[in-house]
Amino acid sequence: MGVVVLPLDDIFAADIEEVRVSLVFFDFDADPGIITEALGILPDEVRRKGEVREMEGDRAYTVPHNLWALNSRSPSLDPNDQIRELLARVEVARDKIDPAWAPSFNILWKSTTVGAGAGPYYEKDVVQGIAGIGADIYQDLYLVEKD
């Protein structure tokens, strides 16, 4: 039996302002280039521990942890769609993902309604896909005002 994918209900979608999902490998000891080589996928973002980055106001920031990230390219406001897109991109290298790289899906959710039952909902195939690569889920949920 195939996976049944339900579209995001219009009632809920009307309140969602922004959704961004990234697959992140974080706080691992190896050089991030090793992940790129192992997976054969170019990352959207790389940070190396000890690297100094410029911030606004002429301030400097020393990166405390290694990071390698892929950002979803899906325009969907449904995090399930964005996670599926990322899972599809890493499927060819799924067996090469090292648990020591600490994989996680980082979800940013901005909505005009945040409360019980108003946040992201993850469908079964998405949860199975996340678990299948040994990843965690981190969410940042924000309540924003409508314009």
C-alpha positions, 0 to 999 in steps of 0.5 A: 500500500502506498503512502497517502499524502494529505494536502495542508488544510486551507484553514491552517495554511491561512495562518502560516506565514513562513516555514523553513526546514533544514537537514543539519549535521551539527557538533561533529568532530570531523571536517565538514568536507568529509560529509560532502565527500561521503554523501556526494551532495554539496551543502547549502551552508558549512561552518567550521569550529573556530571560524570567525564570522562577521556580524552586524555592527562590526562584531565578530563571532567565533563558531563553536561547532562544526555544521553542515546543512541542506536547506529545503528548496520547496516553496510549500508551507507544509513542513512535511513537503519540505522534509520529504524533499530533503529526504529525497535529496539524501536518499542516494546516500542514506546508508552513508550518514554517520550517526556521529554527525548528529543529524537533525531536521531544524524546522522554523514555523511562523504563524499568526496562531500558535497554541494547542493543535496549531503547530506543525503536524508530522505525517507517518511517512515523514516521521519514519523517514526522519527516524530512518536516517537517525535524525532528531527534530528541532523546532522554532515556533513563532507567533507573528502578527498579521500585516 
